[in-house]
Amino acid sequence: HFINADEASIELLTWSTRTLERYCEATQDSHYPVGEAGVWADALRQRRPVVMNDYASLPHRRGLPEGHSHVIRLISVPVMHAGKVVMVVGVGNKPTDYTDTDTETVQLLANEMWRIAQHQRAQQALRASEAYYRSVMRAAPVGLAMGRDRRHLDVNEAYVQLTGYPREELLEQSVRMLYPSDDEYQRVGRELYPQLERDGIGHLTTQFRRKDGELRDIQLSAAWLHPEQADGEIALGFLDVTERERALRLVRMLSLAVEQSQEAILITDLEGRIDYVNEAFIAVSGYRREDVLGRNPRFLSSGKTAPAVYAELWQQIVAGGSWRGEFINRRQDGTEYTAFAIIGPIRGEDGQITHFVAVEEDITERKRMGQELDAYRYRL
C-alpha cells in the first residue's frame, strides 16, 4: 500500500499474483482512510514493523471482508522517507512463526520495492513532462525557444516561421544571427540577464532580422528553465509586435498632428459632451481643458447664431453626414469670434457612429478684412 502525504489515507497498489490467483477474491476500494484499515496498518500507526504470529488471538482485529484470504500470521513493515511512512508491505501465512530474520528480509524487500516504485514514478513523470513540453511547443502560437549561453537548444515551428530560418540552421547557433547589429545584441544581454538574476523573469522589446532581411519588432519574454538547478538554461517567448508597433506609431503621429494642428479640434460623444479639445481650441476659446471636458459646446454660443443652424447641423451629423458652416462664438473673456466649422461623425470598426468631431478655424480677421474690402469697393 502507498500512504498518501497526509498519512491519513491509503492507496492499495497491488496484491501478489499468487494471492490473487489462489487465495483472495475480496473486492477492496483502492483508496480508503487509515482509520478503516485493519491490524496490518499498525505498521503505519506505530511507525515500525509489526509481527502477528497468532492473528486469531489479536484482541483488536477487525475481521476480514468476504472473499479475503484466511490470515494465520502476518508481518507488516513500513517504508520511511523524509520522516514519513510512504508505503506499507505485508506478507502472511508462513507455515511457521515469523522470526526477526524474516522481518529484516521483508523490510529490505520493501525498501527495494519503494526504490523501484520511485524510479518508475520518476520515469513516468519525466515522460509526461516531455510529452507536455512537446505539446506546448507544437501548439503555442508564438515563437518559443530554449537556450543556454545565448545559443538555441530547441525551437518550435512558430519560431521557425518568425525568423525564416529552418530549424536545423538555428539549433546550437548563437542568437546573434537574428539581431540587426552587435549593439542591439549586447543591449538585450545587458538588460535581460539582470532582470533574470533579480526576478527570475525578464521582458523587453527588440528587433530581429529575418533570414530574408526583413526587420520585425519583437516582444521578448524569458525565464530560467530550471531555477532550482542554476544550469543557465532559459525558456524564451517571442511575440511579433511589428503590426502593433506600426499601429502605435501611426496613432502617436495622428495624435501629434491633431494636438499640434493650427485649427481648433474638439471631439464629443453621441450626447454632445466634449471628450477632447486640442491646444488650438484652448488658445482660440480661452478656456482651460479641464473647464470644457464633459460639457456641451453650446456654452460657446454668443446667441447670434440662428437656432435653425444648430438644428440643421445636428440633423445632418446624426444621420451620418457632415456639416459645414459658421458660428459666432464667445470666448471666456466675453469677446466674440467667428468660426468656420466642419463637423462630422466618427465611426467604429463596426460602422456605428461613436463620436462627433469638429474642426474649426477662427475667421474673424478674414471676415473683418472682407467687410472692409466690400465697403471700400462700395465707396468706389
PyMOL commands that set and color helices and strands:
alter all, ss='L'
color gray80, all
select helices_A, chain A and resi 17-23+34-36+39-46+55-57+100-139+157-163+167-170+175-178+182-199+242-260+279-285+289-292+297-300+307-318+364-379
alter helices_A, ss='H'
color red, helices_A
select strands_A, chain A and resi 2-3+9-11+31-33+50-52+74-81+84-92+143-148+151-155+201-209+215-224+234-240+264-268+274-277+323-330+336-347+353-362
alter strands_A, ss='S'
color yellow, strands_A
deselect
rebuild
show_as cartoon
